[in-house]
Amino acid sequence: MTMAADGARHAGLSGSSRATAFLALFVATIFLSALLLFGVQPMFTKMVLPVLGGSPSVWSVAMVVFQSLLLAGYAYAHALARYLPLRVAAPLHLAVMGCALAALPIELAAAWGKPPADGEAVWLLGLFLLSVGLPFFALSANGPLLQAWFSRSNHPHARDPYFLYGASNIGSFTALIAYPLAIEPLLTLHDQSQVWMLGFAVLAGLIAICAAAAARNASAPSRIAAGVAAASAPRREIWRQRFGWIALSLVPSGLLVSVTAHISTDVAAAPLLWVAPLALFLLTFVLAFRERMVPSQTVLACIQVFGTAMALLPMTAAFPLGIGLALHLGLFFVNAMICHGALYTRRPDAARLTEFYLCLSFGGMLGGIFCGLLAPRIFSTVLEYPILLVAALLCRPDLSILSAASWRENRRSLAILAGLIVLALLINLTILPRSWLIVGALCLMGAMIAFWRKPQNVALLAMGLALFSATVSGALTSGASVRSFFGVHKIATSTDGHFRTLSHGTTLHGAMRITNEDGTPFTGRPEPVTYFTIEGGIGRAIAAVRSRQGGRLDTVAVVGLGAGSLACHAQAGEAWTFLEIDPEVVRIARNPALFRFLGACAPDARIVLGDARLTLADEPGGKSLIVVDAFSSDSIPSHLMTREALALYAAKLAPDGALVVHISNRHLELRHILARAAADKGLVTFVRDGRLMDSIDGPRFRQASIVVAIARDEAHLGTLAEPGEWTRVVPDMGRRPWSDDFSNVVEAMLDEMRR
């Protein structure tokens, strides 16, 4: 350090206590900014849900808006740090923070009106920008801007301020864990917004203090000039650096989305499952952005190769739940550590800090758009996951991806890969036995592990293994898969060939007999099976309400279509309407070559596409029966279980009508949630737990179900209210009822554990 710089350091930060206080101020401010930034995203998206329901546009537009605003904030921070001195940049940014504070509290912009019949995505984009755009933009700039100010101070660690990024990610991690476990269960959305506004005001004050402290402890001009000079480099080299940063941030960002989709689709389905990958993602930034990363890149590379080989093997789909989750989450953690470690290794001088973060944000946005928006449209399965696993193999710091010489060394691997492609094609053409696929996949796995020190070789072999896995999956299962924004719908044939099934992720949503026991085609009226049998909970509820209303239901609304099984509970003269949010499900159910429930049992049934809260509101009232079958093991549409939702159902029912809700769930106990919300509307609730009384017949797809029946008076439920299989649920009035302003998934999980 020069004598001038050393003198400035002692003049501004004389003593370790002042240096520690200066550092603590910046760490606390960056932490709070990240906490607020990460906390506003689930809060505002939850506010929007009752307006546009579970439409995919809500989630996709939310992702695009937040990623775009984050990128804009980083670009703004880069412009301030690069082109304006602190004495100008600080007041300007404080003015932006002040304008954002004046726009609080965060709430839906009332002036924006109701969503239009068409162009909802554009309307939603405007709603996000008007309601939360300015505060989110201001927050996005804080992290890189504060680090840039710190780097221009005379603090001993100012030359390499990237460790402050750890404080930012710890703040994000805290918000991630705190929101579902503490904030959401304890505070209404209104209270959350008020607390968030208070935190934003405190943050604005801290930023003002940081600006003053940075100005008072500014580094000597000679050191800043040296940093700017060091940033000058050939343009080609600069762009190569930028592309490297973008690629290394794109891969883990894309993996974050794809591994969550892969786990929920092919491994397990549970509420809040998305928390684990996101928590690991943030944790890797904390662990990787430091001088000495633990574990080392060598250890991580060994684990990466072995884990990738295991993850791509088709046999891993049969692993127990715990092993499957550990494999995919562990591999994601390792890949993110390798990518983020490589980013830290390639970090530029502090003079280019904001440019570095701008490229990271751009790469993250590209990864999110590819996996969140493009992949569901171009792939019928979660194919982006193996693609990104292969890409991650090329992200090790010791590899120069752009080196032509490096690829020329691997001609043998390219020849092997070409041979494997030909082999797979021959097997698909049945020229070679399919048993060769398993042998070939195991050989490829062994080769990947043997060549772990050569990333290009490993990546090429992994491509071959992914190809083999896809071929094996097609060879060992009969059927097809269709993908939408709501997940992957798999149509398959049972092992005995008697039933065709429809699954969403790991959850069965319908089955239909296609052959008799003797193997001849089944041509009669389809019989509803799985959860929808005549003698099951839903079947008994429909029969009881029909009997109570004189043997005929005038109008029936069903939320959720599935394969269309419930259509075969309809009788002649009854008007049935199905409300379904996923257009792919409608196409599957209407295709007589796949499922005949609609065509054979209720050919005149109406199907209304859209979220049930919105479409049911437009339906005429006087319904004899409303059936809600929109729940699955992976998640629950909480906006269909709130006081407002129950009020909507009650408004659409005839005075003596009934509501039947299918609540079978592996992870959540929902009867008490519904009973409490129903009690607020003066409704009574009964439940039938088929797990205690129904006979389960796996080969014939007869499964037990839990069903809730709700009405204004127990007499409207007919025989269901009599002593026997159905029991009345006494609402716990000490609970806070779920509403559009409050829900608590953790409460439902704890109820299931206590059951």
N, C-alpha and C positions, 0 to 999 in steps of 0.2 A: 504494500500500500504506500502511496506517496506521502511525503511529510504534510502536504497541504490537506490531503484527504484525512490523514490521521489526526491532524489538528482539528479539522471540522468535526470529526467523530467525537473527540473529547470535549469539544465545545458544546455540541448538541446533546450527546448522550454520555455525560461524564459519570461513570460508575455503572456497575452491573445492575443495580436496582432500577435505574432509569431505563436502561436498555430492556430489562425484563418487563417493565411496565409498558413500554412502547410496543413490544412484541405482543404482550397479553391483550392490549387494546385492539390490535389488528386481528388477532386470532378470534377474540370474542365477537367482533363485528362481522367477520367473514362467516363465522359459525351461525350467528343469528340470521344473517341474510339467506344462507342456504336452508336453514330451518323453515323460514317463511316461504321461500321459493318452492320447496318441496311440499309444504303443507297446503298451499293454495290450490294445487292441481286436483287432488281428490275432493277437496271441499267444494270447489266451484262445479266440477263435473257432476257431483251429487246433486247440486242445486238444479242443474239442467235436466236431470233424468225425468222428473214428473212432467216436464213440458214436452219433451220429445221421446220419452220412454226409452226402451232398450234398443232403439234403432241403431244400426251400425254407424250411421252418420255421426251420432253423438261421440262415439269413441274414436273414430278415424279423424273427424274434424278436430276433436280435442287434442289428439296427438300432433296433428299438423300445425295447429295454432301454437301450442306450447313450444314445439321444436323450432318453429319459425321465429317466434318472439325471442327465444333463447339465442338463436343465431343473430337476430337483429341487435339484441342487447350486447352480445360479444363484439359485433362490428362497431357499434357505437362506442364501447369501451376502448377498442383498438384505435378508433379515430381520435378520441380524447387523449389517450396516452401517447400517440404517435405525433400528433400535429399541434397540440395545445400545451402550453406550460401549465404547471399546477395552479398558479394564481388565477388562470382563466378556467381551466377544466373543473376545478373544485366548485366554484360558485355555480357554474353551468349545471353540473350534476346535482348539486343540492337544489337547484331550481326545479329540475326534473323530478326529484324525490318529493319536493313540496307540491308540485302539481298532482303527482300520483296520490299523495296523502289527502289532497282535497277531493279526489275522486272516490275516496272510501266512505263508508264501509262497502265491502264487496257484496253485491246483490244483483239479481237479474234486472237488467235495464228495463224498467216498466214502459219507457217510451218506445221500445222496439216492437211492441205489439205481439200478436199471436203468430205462430208459424203458418206460412202459406200452404196451400194444397200441393203446390209444386215448388221446386227450388229450395227445399228445406236446408240443404247443405250451405247455400249462400247465406240464407237467413241466420243459420247457426254460427257461421263464421263472423258475421257482423255482431251477433250477440256476444260472442266471446271477446272480440276486440273492444267493443264498447263497454262491457262490464268489467273486464279484468285486464285488458290489454296494456294500459299505461303502468299500473303497479307491477305487473309481471315483467314488462320491458325494463323498468328501472331496477328491479331486483336482479335481473339477468346480468346487468352490467357490473354489479358490485364486486363479484369475485375477482375477475381479471383486473378490474380497475384498481381495487385496493392492493392487489399484489404488485401492480405496476408502481403505485405510489410507494409501497414499502421498498421495492427494489431501488428506488432513487433516493432512499434515505441513507444516513451514515451508520445504520445498525450493522453489527458484525456479520449478520447473516443476509444482508441485503443483496449480495452478489448472486445468490442462488435461492430465490424466494419460493421455489416450487413446493417446498414442504408445506406451505400455507394451503395448498390445494387439499391436503389431508384434512385440515380443519373444515374446509367447505364440505367435503364428503362425509365427515362425521356429523355435521349439521343435517345433511340430507338423510343420512342413516337414522338419526334420532327421530326426524319427522316421519320417516317410513314406518318405524316400529311404533311410535307413539300414536299415530293416527288411528289405526284399527284397534289398538289395545287400550288406549286411554282417552284420546280426544273424541272419537266417534261415540263410544259408550257413555261418556259423561256430559257432553255438550251438544245442544241443538245446533243446527246450522246458523241460526241467528247469533247464538252465543259464540260460536267459532269465529264468525265474521268480526264480532266486536273485539275478541281477544287478539285476532290477527291484526286488526287496525291498531290496537295499542302497541303490539310488537313492532309494527311498521314505523310508528312514531318514535319509539325508542331507537330503532335502527337509524332513522334519519339523524337523530341527535348524535349517535355514535359516529356516523360517517362525517359529520361536521367536525367532531373532535379529531378524528383520524386525519382529515385534511389539514387542520391547524397543526397537529403534531408533525405531519409529514413536511409541511412548509418550514416549520421551525428546525427540523432535523434533516434538511435536504443535504444530499451528497455534494461534494465539490464538483463544479462543472467539468473539470478535467476527466473525472471518472465516467461521467455520463457521455462525454464526447468519445471516450475510448470505447464505451459500449456500443455507441452508434456506428463507429468506424468498424468495429468487429462484426457488426451485422451486415456490412457490405460484402457481397460475394457475387460470383458470376450468376447471371439470371437463370441459366440452366440448372445450376446446383440448387438455387433457392427453390425453384419449382419442383425439383426432385424431392427436396425435403418436404415441401408442402404436400405433395401427393403421398409421400410416406406417412405423414401424420394423419392425413384423411383416411388412408387405408387401414392404419392400425387402430383408428377409433371406430371405423365402420364395422369391422369384424365383430368386436365384442358387443357393440350396440345391437347389431343384427342378431347375434347369438342370444342376447338377453330376451328378445321377443320370441325367437324361434324355439329356444329350449323350453320356455314357458308353454308355448303351444304344443310342443312335442310331449312334454310330461303330462299335461292335462288331457291330451288326445290318446296317447299310447301307453302311458305308465300308470297314472293314477289321476283321480279327480277329487279335489277337496277345496273348500272355501279358503280364501287367503293364500292359496298356493303360490300366487304370483309374488308374494312378499319375499320368499326365500331366494329366488334368482336375483331380484333387485337388490336385496340386502348384500348378497355376495358380490354383486357388481360394484356397489359403492365401497365395500370393504377392500376390494382389490386396489382401488385408487389409493386408499390410506396406506396399504402395505407396500405398494409398488413405488409410490412417489417418495422415496427416501434413499439415502446413500447406500445402505446395505439391505438388499431385499432378502427376506427369509420366507420360503426356502430359495435356494439359488436357481438360476436359470437352467443349469445342468440337470438338477433333480426334477424340475418342472418339465423339462423336455422328455425325460424318460417316462414320467407319469402320463404326459400328453399322448405319446405314441401308443402306449399300452391301453390307455383309456379310450382313445379314438377307435382303435381296433376292436375293443370290446363293444363300444356303443354302436358300431356299424354292423356287427354280427346279427343276423336275423334271430338267432336263438336267444338273445338277451331279452326279447319281448316276453319270454316265459319266466324270467327271473321273478323272485318274490318282490313285493312292493318296496320294502325297505332297501333291498339291494339295487333295484332299478332307480329309485330316487337318488341314492348315494352315488351311483355311477354317473348319472347325467348331471347332477348338481356339482359333484366333485370335478368332473371334466370341464364344466363351464367355469368353475372357479380357477382351474389351472389355465385354461385358455385366456381368460380375462387377465390373469396375473402376467402371463407371457406377453400379451399385447400391451398392457399398460406398463409393464417393465421395459419393453422396447421403446415405448413413447418417452419414458423418463430418461432412458439412455440417449435418445435422440433429441432431447430438449435443447432449445437454442439458448443463447445468451439472454440475460434478463431484458436486454433492449428489445428483443422480439417476443417477449412473453405474451402480450395480448394477441399477436398474430398466431402464435402457437395454439392458444385456446380457441381462437376463431376457427382454425382448421379442425380442431377436435370437435367443436360444436357442429361444423358442417358435415364431418364424417358420421357423427352420431345421428344427425338428421337423415342422412342418406340410408344408414342402416335401418332406422326405424321405418322409413317410407318403404324400403324394399320388402321388409318382412311384415309390416303392418298393413300396407295398402296394395302393393303389387303382387306379392306371393299368393294371397288368397284368390287372386283373379287368374293367375297363370299356372298354378299348381293344383292338382286334385288331392294331394297329400301334403304333409309338412316336409316337402322336399328341400326347402331352404336350409333345414337343419343340417343334413349331411353335406350340403354344398359349403356351408360356413365352417363346418368341422374341418373339411379339407383346406379351406382358406386359412384357418388358424394355424395349420401345420407350417404354413409359409411365413409366419409372422415372428419367428424367432429372431432375436437381435443379431445372431451370427450368420444370417442369410441375406444375400443381396438378390432380391427377387428380380430386379431389372437387369441383372448381369447376364448377357448372352452366353459368355463363356461358361457360366455356372450351369446353364441348361444344356450346353453341348456335351457336358460330362455325363449326361443322363440319357443318352440315346438308347442304351440297353433297357432302361426302365420304360421308355416310350414304346419300344418294340414289345416288351412284355405286356404293357397295357393294351396295345393293339391286338395282341394275341388273345388276351382275356376277353376283349369285346367280341372277337370272332367266336370264341368258345361259348360265350353267353348266347350269342345269336343261334349257334348250332343247337344248343340245348333247348332254346325256345322253339326251334323248328322240329324238336323231338328226334333229331338225328343222333344225339347223345343222351344217355340216361340222366334224369334230373338229380340223381344221387351225387353226380359229379359236382353239383353246385355247392353242397355242404363241404365236400373235400376241398374244392377250390377256395372257398371262403376261409377255411381254417389255414390253408397254405398261405394265403395272402396275409392273414393276421400274423403268422409266424414271420413272414418276410418283412412286414412293417416293423416288428420289434427288432429283428436282426439288423436292419438298416437305420436305426433310430438316429444315428449321428448325421445322416444325410437327408435334410428336410424335403428336398425335391423328390428324392426317391420315395420317401414315406408318403408324400402327398399324392404321387402318381399311383402308388399301391393302394392308398385309401380310396382313390377314385374307383379303382377296380373293385375293391371290397364293397363300396356303396352300390356299384352296378350289380354285383352278385347278390347283395342283400335285397335289392329291389326285385330281382328276378326270382329269388327264393320266395319272397313274400307273395309274389304273384303265382308261383307254382304250388305253394302250400295252402293257399286260400282261394276260394271261388267267390267271385262277386266283383263289386266295383266300389269306388269311393267318389264322393262329390264334395267339394269344399265351398264354403261361403264364409262371410265374415263371422259367423257364429260357430265355426268349427268344421270338422270333417265328418260327413255322414257316410257310414260304411254300409253297403248292402251286400249281404253274404248269404250263403246256404249252410244250414246246419250240417254237422258231420254225418248224420244219417240220411241227409238228402230230403227230409220230409218238410222242412220249414225254410222260408226265406225270412231274413231278419234285417232290421234297420237299427243301427247303433249310432250314437253321437258320442265320440270319444270312447270312454269305457262303459258307457251306460246304454242298456238296451231300451229302445223306444218303440218297439213293435215287432211282431212276428206273424206270419200267415202260413198256414199249411198249403203245400204245393203238390204233395204226393200222398197217396194212401199208404197204409202199412205194407201192402203188397207191391208198392213201387209204381202203381198206376197213377196217372195224373188226377189230382183232386179238382173236381169241377163244380161242387155244390156251393151253397151260400157260405162265405167265409165266416169262421167262428173266431170271435175276439179271444185272444189268449194273453199271455204275460200278465200285466196288472189289470187287464180290462175284461176278465172273464165274467160271465153272467152271474156266477155265484160269489164273485169277489166283492170287495168293498164298494167300488164304483157301480158295479152292476146291481147290487142290492139297494144302493141309495137311489139310483134312477128308477128302479122298479117300485120302491116304496113311495116316492114322490108321485109317480104316475098313478099308482093305485089310490093315493090320497086325493088326487084331482080327477077322479072318476074314470080312470083307465086310459087317459090321453093327455099328453103334454102339448099345449098349443104351440108355444115357441121355445126353443132351446138355444142357448149360446154356449159354445165350447171354446175355451181359451187354450190353444195348443192343438196342433193337428197330428203330428207324428206320422205314422203309417196310415192313419185314418181308422184305427180299430174301433173307436167309439161310435163311428157311423153305423155299425151293426147293432147298436142298442136302440136305434131309431125305429119307429113303427109308422105304418101308413097313416097319412093325414097330419103328421107332425112336421113343423118347419124348423129345421136345424141349420144353424150358422156356425161356421168354424172361423175363429180369429187366429191367424198365424203370422208371425213376424218374419220368418225365413222363407224367401221365395223358392229356395232349393227344396225345402221340405214339401212345399205345395206341388212342385213338379214331380217329386218322387211319389207322393200319395195319389196323384191324379193319373199316373202311368199304369194302365191295367196290366202291362207286361211285368210290372214289379209287384204292385199290391192292388187287390180288387175290392177293398172294403168300401170305398166311396161309390164306385160304379155299381156294385152288386147290392148294396144296402141302402144308400142314400144318394141316388143319382141327382136329385134336385137340390141337395144341400148347397148353401151359399158358402163361399170361402172369401174372407175379407183379409187382405194383406196389410200388415202394420202392427205396431205395438198395441197391446190390448187396452191399455189405459186410454189411448187416443181413439181407437176404432170402436170400443164399446161405448164411449161417450157419445158417438154419433149414431148408435143403434137405437131403435125405438124401445120404449119401456114395455112393461107388462110381461116379462119373460116368466114362463112357468118354472124354468130351471136354468141355472148357470153352472157350468162345470169348468173348473180351473185345473188344467193339467200342464202347467208350464214350468214345473220344478224338475231339477235333475241333481245328480250327486255332486256335480262340480260347482254349481253356484245356484243362487236363488234370485229371481227378480224381486228384490225387496220392495220395489214400488208397487207390486201387486198385492202386498200384504199390509199396507198401512191403513190408518183410519180413513184417509181420503179414498183409498181403493175400496174399502168396505162400504163407505158411503155411496160410492158409484155403483157397486153391485146392488145394494139395497134399493137405490133409485131406479134401477133397470128391472128389478124383480116385480112380479105381480104381488098384491098384498099377501097372498098365501103361497108365494113362490119360495124356492129353496136354493141355497148355494152349496155346491159340493166341491171340495178341494182335495186333490191328490197330493199328499205331502211325504211320500216315501223318500227317504234320504239316508245315506250311509253315515253322514256326519252331523246332521242338524236335527234337533227336536223342535218342531214348529207348531204343535197343537196349542201350547200355552201362548205363543206369540199371536196366533189367530184369535184365540178365545179372548185375550185382553183387548185387542183392537175391536172385535165384534161387540164386546160389552159396552164400549163407549157409544155404540149406535143402538143399544137396546136389543141386541141379537143374542140368541142362545146357540151354544156350540155342543155338538156330540162328536165322538171319535170312535172309529173301529180300527183296532190294531190287528191286521190280518196275520202278523207274525206269530200271534198267540193262538190262532184258530184255523188258518187256512193250510191245506195240504199242498206242499210244493212238489211239482213234478217237472224236474229239469228238462228231460227229453221232450216233453210236450209243451214246454215253455209256459207253465202255469206257476205264477209267482205271487207271493204274499204282498199285500199293500197296506199302507196306512192312509185312511180317508177321513176327512172331517166334513160334517154336514152342519150348515148354519141356516137359521130361519128366524123370523120375527117371533114366532111362538112354536113351542115344541110340538103342538098339535099339527102344525103344517108339515112335519116330517113323518107323519103317519106311524107305521110300525117301528121306525127307527128309534122313536122315543120310548118304546116299551122296554122293560128289563130284558137283557139278553146280551147280544153281541155288541151293541152300541152303549157307550157310557157318556154321561154328561161331563164336560170339562168345566170345572168351576174356575172362573178367571181369577188370577192373582191381581187384585186391584192395587197392590203395592208396587207392581211393575210399572215402568213408564211405557205406555203403548207406542208401538212403532208408528211413525208418521212421515210425511214428506220431509219433515224437518229433523227427524231423528230415527235411527235404526242401530241395532247392535247385534251383529252376526256372532260375536264372541259369546253373547248370552245364549244364543241357540246352540252353539257348540257345547257349552257347559251343561245345558239341559240334557243333551244327548249323552254326555259322559256320566251324568248322575242317574240316568234312567236305569 
